[in-house]
Amino acid sequence: MMAELSEVAPIHWVVLVGIDYYVKDRCLQGCVRDVTGIQHTLNQLKSPAPVNAFVFTATTPPDRSIGYPLEDSTAWPTYDNIIGALNTVKDRSRPGDLVYIHYSGHGTRLSSGQMALVLYDPDPRTPYASFPGRLLGRLLQRLSAKGVLATLVLDCCFSGGILRGENLQGVAARSIDYNLYSDARAAQEVNTLLLEVDDHARRNSSIHPDDWLVNPEGYVILSATSPHETAWEMVLKQTGEPRGALTYFLILALNGVRNRDSTPTVGAIYQHLHALFHVHWPRQTPMRYGNQEMVFFGQLRLPPADGFVSILKADDGKLCLAAGEAHNVQVGDEYAIYPFDFGPSSQSREPPITARVAEVQPLTSELVEIGRVHAHTRTHEIETGWKAKLVTAFPRQCISAGLSRAVRDDLLFSDTREQYPYLHLSALEDGEEGPACTFNVTVNQRNEYEILDGSHHRIWSLPTIPRGGTKAHEAALGILQQLAKFKYIEGIENRTPDPTFEKSFSLLTVPAPEPAATGSFEVGHGDEWGLVIENRGEANLYVAMLNLGPSWQIVDLFSDAYMSGFIVIPPKSTSTWEGAANKSQEEVRLRMEVPETLRGVGGLNRCEDVIKVFVTNTATSFSPLTLPEIPLDAKDLIHNTPQGYRNSDDQLTDFLQVLASGSQSRGGPSHWATRTFIVLTTFDLGKG
């Protein structure tokens, strides 16, 4: 039953579409879960206005031959059902209303070249019904023209039958071959769908078929890939469940950004989203189109993140956390458990019990007791309604590397995990399905170890290592361990940030104030890129900056100019003396270059630098996070493997424990925050 329209408050319209079941073939597995997860997240948004939600899903039946999904026909994501919902939104929405549309399913390209969404069709003769993207674009433009704020999320790809890498382990592509009947039907029904057709735009062949997507006016789009890339389903390591990468990381980004800002903009969410992809799923680059200053889903405000999560107690006495994978809960996370009436005025701030997450489900997690602060408190005394607070600032997440059958006996030993704690090696048979890995190792035709990325493409900034002998496999494992630490450090963020501290500083990029649609800041070889860091608080800030470079090195940028490895930014001067200088801002400029050793290697003319900024309220050196450069010549590794590749793990682990512990500074508890920026530098090979 839809909520009654308010005459005053803006209406929030939600249209969610998740399609796992396609009658003939290419069924997906994570789209319905996507919709369930995003619906749960949207329900947590704080909104005084009514929300009108249309949810259409197609769950694959146990017997696929029956020809229809498990849901009632009124909830099927058919052409007619979705058109009806969109027409309702178009006709009944008013200026100031807010619209959120989310699609998880297959994408395709029509004969005209434009992208289209592939809907479920119960007619066995025509198992697919395409929904041309240009029609959706016209709807969004019409909504924008009447003052409606619209956000569109597309977790699909638009590559048609071009399924690059479709043999990747543990993933499925979200695209499907173009269907002629679908296109014909869509063309016939244009006038009954949404809007009148703009004949001038149709005739103008100079307009790109996806112009509505890449050049939105008055609305915002988040897409899983660029218009000609492939979107994949990923298999979650903790639950083994497939999910759409965009939806999964969007939910994590929403939960992560809410700790910093109660009204996050699309730009802030996208930057966090892009960073998550870059670390955990680099085979895809999510795109943002439209005004990045628009608050996500219009003017909705996220509830304040006080850090507490409800505890549920099952009949068998097990403790359950009312948060799961959708909230970025991970196995091994530790929580402090408090009574339901605990608050800031409580006499004792010590938790009666500490617990660890033993198992993670989509929306809940199982806790096991690991410690008791007060001896008289027992687990059986905890009741539903108690609350838990995360005390793990960041978890130990191993970075995965897949070993082909040809190399697993060379590199996989019983003590590998102990010797390389940041690395998780997976041995898979050729053609076997399993979890997708961040890196992969194979043997090339020259009998060399060759390291590939998650899409099984060679990483040209890494050497190949001649196979044979202890030194060879030590060098290969040493590189993999450094890659794992590199990606782990890139992904470090404070999962328990202090909101007040987050507001005490700002970072502005120069000269470009915002990144490209890919999320990266694009510069030419020799150009400058930098940051203006401002202290908006009342105490000194300490800023460290690391450059995670294209040769897999991590450099402390302030270690040379500042022996301490950080700069100190004082608060704004309160002095009334006219000569008092305001040093509450610091500008840092970097000259970006493509290293000479990488120019033209593998035909490439560009490189990536990840700039990671740490802001703290106490003097902290981040030198334990530095890593040496990996040379392109394998001889340098085999004959003289640098100590940094293998034996710096204890130093890194000890530093992370100190950072996570939140030790006391002179003025009270320590606080820290991170920001990550990706800079793409291009070199003109013609001028080289």
Beta strands, then each sheet from edge to edge (+ up, - down):
strand 1: 12-19
strand 2: 51-58
strand 3: 98-104
strand 4: 107-109
strand 5: 115-120
strand 6: 128-132
strand 7: 149-155
strand 8: 172-173
strand 9: 219-223
strand 10: 232-235
strand 11: 242-244
strand 12: 287-289
strand 13: 308-313
strand 14: 319-321
strand 15: 334-338
strand 16: 353-360
strand 17: 365-372
strand 18: 387-390
strand 19: 399-403
strand 20: 423-427
strand 21: 439-443
strand 22: 448-453
strand 23: 465-466
strand 24: 505-510
strand 25: 521-524
strand 26: 528-535
strand 27: 541-548
strand 28: 554-556
strand 29: 567-569
strand 30: 585-591
strand 31: 606-616
strand 32: 664-665
strand 33: 668-669
strand 34: 672-682
sheet 1: 2+ 1+ 3+ 7+ 9+ 12-
sheet 2: 4+ 5- 6+
sheet 3: 8+ 10- 11+
sheet 4: 13+ 14- 17+ 16- 15+ 18- 13+
sheet 5: 20+ 19+ 21+ 22- 23+
sheet 6: 24+ 26- 30+
sheet 7: 25+ 34+ 31- 27+ 28-
sheet 8: 25+ 34+ 31- 27+ 29-
sheet 9: 32+ 33-
end
